Amino acid sequence: MHIQPPGRRSFLVGLSSLLALAASPRSPNAQTVLRSPAFSHADVIAEAKGLAALPFASPATVPETLRKLSYDLYRQIRFRKDRAIWGRSPSPFAIELFAPGFLYKHGVDVFIVENGKVFPARIDDQAFDVPSPEIGTVLAALGKFAGFRLHYPLNRADYQDEFVVFQGASYFRAVSRGQNYGLSARGLAIDVAEPAGEEFPGFTRFWIERASADANSIVVHALLDSPRIAGAYRFGIYPGTATVIDVDMTLFPREPLAHVGLGALTSMFLFGPVDASPRADYRPAVHDSLGLALHTGAGERIWRPLNNPRRLQVSGFVDRNPRGFGLVQRDRRFNRFQDLEARYEKRPSAWVAPRGDWGAGQVVLAEIPSDSETNDNIVAYWRPDTGLLPGTTLKAGYRIAWPGNAPATDGIAPVIRSAAGRTFDGRHRQMVIDYAPASGVPAGDIRADVSVTPGTLVEAVTQPNPETGGIRVFVTFDPGPAEMMELRVQPRALEKPVGETWLYRWTPA
């Protein structure tokens, strides 16, 4: 992460006046605009810098016909597959567009980049299947969209699967081979869980570079705008067994920002083995992510199970130059969820690996009370200590992978199960943590360091678990009058950590 002071060079006006040559015959949905030099990401950065020097202008809303669409009518609007951009070309990638309307009241611009030239994505009134001809006419005249999705032969060679979506504010999400959509990422988070309310920056313009016939990756550029900041983003997207997105951002604050979130992830946790459902449910667990995983700058591996608290809970994990963090779905067996429709066991994890020096800050975890699995109530991100000031430039990059699990823990035993309960007499609370086997360390040689604060640690017992080959740790504690407790477990052998540090914030049910 690099913060630059204000430069002396003047900024370019932006791509609205720097557009391209003649339309490619292989892109029937694209039409040319003005002649320009070859497109580059520097153009997007220049446009973001220019925006930041001006007062924020609220984006125009889409026509009332689209704004007032009901959920049932909006979901009937589908982009026709035979109109997919590049769908009939040698490129392995194809683009389908989302219609604005319903919740998506501000349209975004989508441009296609071919041979360094920029073309606006254009549609006619037949591009979408629509519930009425009027809606098709309005969409064609508008020329703006709610976002787009990318397709690629991810699971088999003869079919282009949808694997990445950019839609709504600065949200995007991806899947890897064999997965279903789950959690999302954000380009930027601002003032999460602050009393004055959160600001939601939005991508307002996209440029999608055409990939060659033999390409296995694609590049998307995006312009971000918000009342207090503007920014330029480059996404290098690599679909595969674990889809990977390389993110590069350049941010220009309009106003001081004390609370920004980089590498932000948004997920859902309703209930699970630690935080059981308060009402009868045939499913043993409902969540897109099971826990927050951390790989600190000092090399420590941390596992923090997620919770659906009664009141908002915000946790900060102080660090310097983190190696990675992510929201992870570790349960991969159907019987852990028993949901034939949602298939939570097929939801991806998301792992953020910073590039370069991110300095001092903290990984923030916000857990928001929720009574529905339709709500994304979990947010995780990196919060720099320094904040952002007008006239400065922040450059940062990271890689976000969407694996079935977080990256390997390099011999450190991961937590495979956490559960909560009470002792037989009902007097004390209890947590049970199961670990996978530690590399090269017999389970009988492992002891767990356990601490609780505030409250009282009644007993801590470590024993081999013959069913897993690892250990099981029993933590018995008495919160007393405490309304919140922090619990910590670290398996050790020969004075060294051999398992993830397990952290949990207990609150009364």
N, C-alpha and C positions, 0 to 999 in steps of 0.2 A: 504494500500500500504506500503510495507516494502522494504527498500534498505539496503542490507548487504554489508559490506566491503569484500575484497577478503579473502577467506578461505585458510587454510594451507593444507587441505587434497587434495590429488591428485584426478583427475577426472577419470572416467571410459572411456574406449575407445569408447563405444557406442553399439547400438543394432545391428549394422552390423556384429558384432562378438559374439552376445549373442542371437542367435535364437534357435528355438524350436524343439520339439519332433515329433512324427508321426502325419500324417494328419488325421483329423476326417473324418469318412465315411459320415457324414452328411454335409460335405462341399466339394462337388465335384470340386469346382473352386479353392480350396486351396491346395498347396503342401508344404511339410515340408522342412526345411533347417537344420541347425545344432542344436544339443542339447544345452540346456541352463537352468539356473534357471528360476523360474516362472517370467513372465513379470510383471513389475510395472511401475508406472509413474516416479519413481526415475530413471529408465533407460533412459527415454526420457530427463529428466533434465541433467543427466550426459552426454548424447550425445550433447545436446545444449552447455553445458559448454566446452566440448572438441572442438566443432566447433569454438566457440568464441576465443579460444586460438590460432587458426590457421588463416592465411590469408584467406580471402574470395575466394572461387573458383566458378566461374560462372558455372551454371548448363549446361549440354550438351543439345543441341537442338535435337529434334526428326528428323528422316530421312526426306529428301527433299520431298519424296512422300507425306508425311503428311503436311509438312510446306506449300506447294504450293497449297493445296486444296482451291478451291473457296468456298464462303459461301454456294452456292447451293449444292455443293458436300458434304461439311462437315455436313450440316444439314440432309443429307440422312443417316448418320452413327448413328445407334441407337442400344444400348445394348438390346439384346433379353431378354424379361421378363422370358422366361423359363430357362435362365441361371443365374438368380438373385442368389447371394450368400445368403444362408439360405432360399431361396424361397420355397423349398420343405421340410423344417424342421418345427418342432413345434414352433420355435421362431416367435413372432409376427412381428419382424423386418426383412427387406430384404435390400440388397445392390445392386445397379446397378452402373456400371462404365461409365465414360465419356471417349471417345477417344481423344487423343491429336491430334493436327493439327490445321490448319487455324490460329486463333489468339493464340492458346495454343501451343506454340512452345517448352516448356520445360515440359517433363513428370514428374509425381510425383509417388512415391512408395506407394502402399497401402498394408498393412498387416492386417491379421485377427488374433485376439487373442481368443483362446478357451482353457479353463481350464488352464490358465496361460501360454500356449504355443503360439508361434508366427509362422504364416504361411504367406508367400507372396501370394497375390491374383494372380492367374494364369488364363489365358484364352487360348483357341485355336482359329483357324481361322474362327470358326463358331459362336463365342460369339456375334459378332456384325452383324447386317444387314448392308451391305456395297454396294456402287455403283459399285465396281469391286472386283474380287477375290484377286488381288494384294494388295489392301488396307487391307483386312482381314489377309493376310499372314504377312504383315509388322507389324500390330498391335499385332498379337500373338507373333512374335519374339521379339518385343520391351519390352513387359512386364511392361510398365509404362502407366500412365493414366493422363488425364486432371483433374481428380477429381472424385467425386462420389455423389450419392444421396441416401438418406435413405427413406424407405417406411414403413408404419405402418397403421393399420386400423383406420384412423383418423376420417372419416366421417360416415363410416358404418362398421359393424363387418365382412362383407364378402369380403372386398376389401382393399388391402394395398395401400393407397394413398402416393404419393411422398410428403414429408413435410420438408425436409432439404436438402440443396445442399452445398457442398464445391467445388468450382471451380474457378480458377484464382487467382494468387497472394495469399493474405490471406483473400479473400472474402468468406463469407458464408451467407446464407439467409434461412429463415424458414417461414412457414405459420401455422396458427392455424385452428381450425375447421371452414369450410365454407369460407375460404379465398383463394385469388389468390396471387401469388408472386408479390412483389413490391420492397421495399427498401432492401438494403443489409447491413451487418455488416462487419467489418474488424478486423483481429487479432491485427494489429498495423498500425498506420499512422505515417509517418515521413516527416517533412518539407512540410506540406500541404501549398500551395499557396506561398511558398518561391521563391524569384527571381531565385535562382540557380536550381530550379526544385525539384520535389517530388521524394523521394525514395520509392519504393514499395516492402516491404518485402514479401516473399512468403512462404507458407507451402510447404515443399519439401517431407515430409513423413508423413503418417498417420498410426495409429494403431486403429482398430475398435474392441471393445470387444463384443463377442457374448452375447446376452441377453437370459435369460431363457424363457421358454414357457409362464410363467405367468408374465413376466416383463412388466412394463409400462414406462421404460426408457432405455437408451443406452448410453455408454461412448465411446467417440472418443478422441484419443491423437494425437497431431500434433507437428512436428518439424518445426520451423521457421528459415529461414536463409536470410541474406541480407548483402550487403557490410559492414555495420557498426554495425550489431547486430545479435545475434542468440537467440532463445528462445524455451521453451517447453510449450505446452498448453494442458490442459485437459478440455474437454467439456462434462458435464453431461446434457443430452438432454431428455426433458420430453414433449412428444406431448400431445395435449389436446385442450380444449376450448380456452385456451391461452397457446400456446406452450412456454416453458421456456428452456433456455440454461444457465447453470451455467458454467462460464469461470474462470479458474485458470491459471495464466501465471507466468513463471519465465524467466526473460530476462537477457542476458549477453552482454553488449555492447563491441564491438571491438574498437570503437572510441568514442570521446565525442559526445553526442547528446543533443543539446539545445532544439529541438522542436520535441517532440514525442506526439502522440495522443492515449489515452487509451479509450476503449469502443467506437471505431470509428463507425459511421453510414454514409451510402452513399445513397442518394435518388435523386428524380427528381421533380423539380417544373418548369413548363413551363409558365402557367398563371392561374389566379384565380380572385376572386372578388376584391382583392386589386390591383393586378397587371394584368390588362386585356390584352387580346391578341392584339398585334399590327396589326394583319391581320385578315381578316374575317375567322371565324371558327364557325361551327354549334354547337360546344360544349361550354358551359359556363365556364368550368374549365378543366385543364389537369395537374394533379400532383399525385405523389405517396404519398406525405406528404404535409399537409397544414401548419404546423407550428412546431417550436421548443418549447417544454414544459420543464420547469425547476422546480425542488423542491430544494431550496437552503439549505445549512447547517443550516441557521438561521430559516428555516421553510417557507420562502416566496415562493408562487406559481407564476410563470411567464409564460406568453404566448407571443411568438414572431412570428407573421405571416411571412411566407417565401416570398421571392422576387426573380424575375429573372431580375437582374440589367443590365444596359448598360455596366458597368465596374465591374470587380471583387470587391466584398465587403467581408471584414473579420471583424467579430464582436467578442469581447471577454467579457464574463460574469464572472467577478471575484468572487471567492467563496472559501470556506474552507470546506472540508469534505461534498461535495454535497450529498444529499439524493437520487437524481435521475435526469435524463434528458433523453429526447428522441425526435425523429421525429414522429409526430402524424398525422394521417389521421382522422380528426374529421367529415368530411362530409360523411355520410353513406346512402344517398338517391341517387337513380339512376338519378333523374332529376337534380341533381347538376353537373353531368358530361355528361350524354346523350351519352355514348360511349358503344355500344353493344359488341365490341370486347375487349377493354382494361379493362372494368369494374373496373374503378379506385375506386369506392365506396367499393370494396371488398379487397383492398390492406391493408396489416397489418400496424399497428404502430409498433415501437420498443422502448422499455423503458429500460434504463440502470440504475440499482440500485447497486452502489458500496458496497462492503463488506470491513469492516475494515476502517482504517484511511487513506484517500487519501490526507490529508494535504491541503496545499495552492496551488491554481492554477486558472484555468479558463475553462469554457466551451466555446469552439471556434466554431463559425458558419461561414463557408465559402460558399458564394453564387456566382456562376460562371455564366456569361452570356451564354445563350444557345438559339438556334433557332430550336431545335428538341427535341421531347419527348423521343428519343432514348438515350439521353445523361444524365448520372447521374451528375447533376450540383450542388448538395447540399451535404456538408460534415459537420458533427458535431462530437465532441470528447472532452475528458478531457485532458487538457495540464497541467502537473505539473509544478510548478515554478522552480523546482531544475534541471530539465534535468537529463541526465544519463552520468556516467563516466566509462571508462574502468576499469576493476578490481572490480567493484561493481556488486551486484545482485539486481534486482528489482523483488519483488514478489507482485502480486496484484490479486484481484478477484472481480468479479461482476456477477450479474444475469441480463440477457437480456430477457425480455418477449416480445412476438409478439401479443399483444391484438388487439381488434378492436378499442380501444381507450387507452389513457394513464390511469394509475391507478386513482382511485377516488381522488378527490381534498379535501376530508374530510370537507365538508360543505362550502368550498370556491367556489363561483360561477365561473364556467368556461366561457370563451369567446366562443360564438357560431357563431359569424359572424363578419367579418371585411370588410369594403368596403371603396373605395376612390372615390373622385369626386371634384367638384368645387361648390362654391356658385352660386346662380341664376344669379348674375351679372357677373360671371366669374372672379372677382377680386381676390378671395382668394381660397386656397386649403382647402379641408375638408376631414376628416376621420370620419367614423361612426362605432361604436363598440357596438354590442349587447351582453348582458350577460344573462346567465340562471338565474333563481331565486336564491337568496342567502338564505341559510338555516336559517329559523326563523327570517328573517329581511324583513319587508315590503319594496317593491320597492320605495315607496314614501319617506322612511327614508334614502335612500342612496344618497350620493353625491360623485362625482369623483374628486380626485386631479389630475390635468393635468399640464404637463410642456412640453415645447419644447425648444431645444437648438441646434444651434443658431436660428435666426429668431425671429418671433413675434407670440405669441399666441393672436389671435384676439378675440376668444370667445370659451367658453367651456360650454356646456349645458347638463345636466343630466335629463332624464325624464323616468317615468315608460313606459314599453312597454307591453300593454295589450295582445299582440299576443303571447308573450313568458312568461309573468309573471315576467320577470326580468327588467333590465333597458337598455336604449339606451343612449350612450354618443356621442354627436357631438363635434368634435374638429375642429375649424376653425383656420387656421394659414396662415402666410405670410412668405415664406422663404427668400424674398428679394434676395440678390445676392448669398445666400448660395447654394452650390452644394450638401450638405448633411445635414440632420437634424435628431436628435434623439427625438422621441416622447414617452411620458410616461403617462399612465392612470392607476389610482388605485382607485377602488370604496371603500368607507369607510362609516361606520356607528358607532356612539358612539366611535369615535376616533380609531376604529379598522378596518383593511382590511377585507372586506367581499367578494371580488372578486379577480380573478387573476390580477396581475400587467401586463398590456398590454404594450409591447414595440415594437417600429417599427423604422427602419431606412428609412427615406424618401430620395429619390434621384430623380432628374428630369427624366421624361419619355423620 
